[in-house]
Amino acid sequence: MGNNTTLTEQEFQQIQEQEAITWNIEDPVKRTEKERREKARYPLLAKQMGLIGRYACIDTSDMLIWDIGAGPCGGVSSILPCKERLCIDPNMDAYSKYYNVSGYIGTKAEDLKESLSKPDLIISTNCIDHFHEPKQFLQDLVQYMKYGAFFCHFHAIDNAYQHKHPAHKHNLNEEIVGSILGEKFECVWGMNYKDDGLTYGWLKERSFCGLYRKIC
């Protein structure tokens, strides 16, 4: 995606294994430090994504939230008020070695299909570039999400180019997301590196984010 990468199922599984390795750190001190660092980012990410704070665009307190690609720490959704929350990550079983994954299902995002019509809000944070078929997932949001539901994401720009790692095989940027969501979604909030200096994590990766409402 972006660099025209097509993955086999085996290659996708290898990406997931590499991603799990970054979290399943045997040294408990180092693992705890990484977990704390991740959770400490959530309030700022949620604010930048238009979910909390002064410029919050929606009230999530009565929503069913799905955090797709949540990772082992619960994702940004873990700090949001909601009616119900579900974390979805194909690495659920691998993460269970060290992390509490109650409230998770271990499903690939591309396999959700019709069930994407259930949540009121879908969140994906710096994870779509780890998916098997990112473009297919975005197209599924267009096809299956219900009218009035929201999709919110935050991503580093073109990670396959900018942040070389075995888990980064796809590129993602504003042009790709915008071209797929197209006329089916209204962008109600967004930030990017060019206009807002938006970055991710201690590596200061150039990033973009958006909150989209399904309009048809």
C-alpha positions in Angstrom: 0.0 0.0 0.0 1.6 3.3 -1.1 4.6 1.2 -2.0 2.4 -1.4 -3.8 3.3 -4.1 -1.3 1.1 -7.2 -1.5 1.5 -9.6 1.4 1.0 -13.3 1.5 -0.6 -14.8 4.6 2.8 -16.0 5.7 4.3 -12.5 5.4 1.4 -11.1 7.4 2.0 -13.6 10.1 5.7 -12.7 10.2 4.7 -9.0 10.6 2.5 -9.9 13.6 5.3 -11.9 15.1 7.7 -8.9 14.8 5.1 -6.6 16.3 4.5 -9.0 19.2 8.3 -9.2 19.9 8.4 -5.4 20.4 5.9 -5.8 23.3 6.7 -9.2 24.8 10.0 -8.1 26.4 11.3 -10.7 28.8 13.0 -8.2 31.1 10.1 -7.1 33.4 11.7 -3.7 34.1 12.0 -2.9 30.4 8.6 -4.3 29.6 7.0 -2.1 32.3 8.8 0.9 31.1 7.4 0.4 27.6 3.9 -0.2 28.9 4.0 3.0 31.0 5.4 5.0 28.0 2.6 3.7 25.8 -0.2 4.5 28.3 1.2 7.9 29.0 0.7 8.8 25.4 -3.0 8.1 25.4 -4.4 11.4 26.7 -2.5 13.5 24.3 -3.3 11.2 21.4 -7.0 11.3 22.3 -6.9 15.1 22.5 -5.1 15.3 19.1 -7.7 12.9 17.6 -10.6 15.2 18.7 -11.9 12.8 21.3 -11.3 14.6 24.6 -10.4 18.1 25.8 -11.4 21.5 24.7 -12.0 20.6 21.1 -13.6 17.3 21.6 -16.0 16.7 18.6 -18.1 13.9 20.0 -19.5 12.6 23.3 -18.5 8.9 23.5 -20.2 8.1 26.8 -23.1 6.3 25.2 -21.1 4.7 22.4 -20.0 1.2 21.6 -16.3 1.6 20.8 -14.1 -0.8 18.9 -10.4 -0.3 19.2 -9.0 -2.1 16.2 -5.3 -2.9 16.4 -5.3 -1.8 20.0 -2.1 -3.5 21.0 -1.6 -5.0 24.5 -2.3 -1.9 26.6 -5.9 -1.3 25.7 -5.4 1.5 23.2 -6.7 5.1 23.3 -10.2 3.8 23.9 -9.1 2.7 27.4 -9.3 6.3 28.6 -12.6 7.2 27.0 -16.0 7.1 28.7 -18.3 4.7 26.8 -21.2 2.3 27.0 -19.2 -0.7 25.9 -15.7 -1.2 24.5 -14.0 -4.0 22.5 -10.4 -4.4 21.6 -9.5 -6.2 18.4 -6.0 -7.4 17.7 -4.7 -10.5 15.9 -1.9 -10.7 18.4 -4.2 -11.3 21.3 -2.9 -14.7 22.1 0.8 -13.6 21.9 0.1 -10.6 24.1 -1.6 -12.8 26.7 1.8 -14.1 27.8 2.4 -10.8 29.7 -0.7 -8.6 29.4 -4.3 -8.7 30.4 -6.3 -9.3 27.2 -9.8 -9.7 28.7 -12.2 -7.7 26.5 -10.2 -8.6 23.4 -10.9 -10.7 20.3 -8.0 -12.0 18.2 -9.5 -11.2 14.8 -7.9 -9.7 11.7 -9.3 -6.3 10.8 -10.0 -7.5 7.2 -12.2 -10.3 8.6 -14.7 -8.1 10.4 -16.7 -7.2 7.3 -20.5 -6.9 8.2 -19.8 -6.7 11.9 -18.3 -3.2 11.3 -21.9 -2.0 11.3 -22.2 -2.5 15.0 -19.9 0.1 16.7 -20.6 3.8 17.0 -16.9 4.6 17.0 -14.0 2.7 15.5 -10.5 3.8 16.6 -7.2 2.7 15.0 -4.0 4.2 16.3 -0.7 3.7 14.4 -1.6 0.2 13.4 -3.3 0.1 9.9 0.2 -0.2 8.3 0.6 -3.5 10.2 -2.6 -5.0 8.7 -2.6 -7.7 6.0 -4.5 -5.5 3.5 -4.9 -1.9 4.8 -6.7 -0.8 1.6 -9.2 -3.5 2.0 -9.9 -2.5 5.6 -10.5 1.1 4.7 -12.8 0.0 1.9 -14.7 -2.2 4.3 -15.3 0.8 6.5 -16.9 2.5 3.5 -19.0 -0.5 2.7 -20.1 -1.7 6.1 -20.1 1.1 8.7 -23.5 2.4 9.6 -24.7 5.9 8.9 -23.7 8.4 11.6 -20.9 6.2 13.0 -17.4 7.6 13.4 -14.0 6.4 12.4 -10.9 7.9 14.2 -7.3 7.3 13.5 -3.8 8.5 14.2 -0.8 7.3 12.1 2.8 8.0 11.3 3.2 9.0 7.6 4.6 6.4 5.2 6.2 4.2 7.9 7.6 1.7 5.4 9.8 4.5 4.1 10.3 6.6 7.1 10.7 4.1 9.9 12.3 0.9 8.7 11.2 -2.1 10.7 10.2 -5.7 9.8 6.6 -4.9 11.0 6.3 -1.9 8.6 5.5 -3.1 5.1 2.8 -0.7 4.1 2.7 3.1 3.8 -0.2 5.2 4.9 -0.8 8.9 4.3 -3.6 11.5 4.0 -3.9 11.0 0.3 -4.5 7.3 0.6 -7.0 7.6 3.4 -8.9 10.5 1.8 -9.1 8.8 -1.6 -10.7 5.6 -0.1 -13.1 7.2 2.4 -14.0 9.7 -0.3 -17.6 10.9 -0.5 -18.9 8.3 2.1 -17.3 10.1 5.1 -17.2 13.7 6.3 -13.9 14.7 8.0 -15.0 16.6 11.1 -11.5 16.9 12.7 -8.0 16.5 11.5 -4.3 17.4 12.2 -1.1 16.8 10.2 2.6 17.4 10.2 2.6 20.0 7.5 0.0 22.3 9.1 0.2 21.4 12.8 3.6 19.9 13.3 2.0 16.7 14.4 4.4 13.9 15.4 4.2 10.5 17.1 6.2 9.2 20.1 9.8 9.9 21.2 11.1 9.4 17.6 9.0 12.4 16.5 7.6 10.6 13.5 5.7 12.9 11.1 2.0 12.0 11.5 -1.6 12.8 10.6 -4.9 12.0 12.2 -8.6 12.4 11.5 -12.1 11.9 12.8 -14.6 10.9 10.2 -18.4 10.6 10.3 -20.2 8.2 7.9 -22.7 10.2 5.9 -24.1 7.6 3.5 
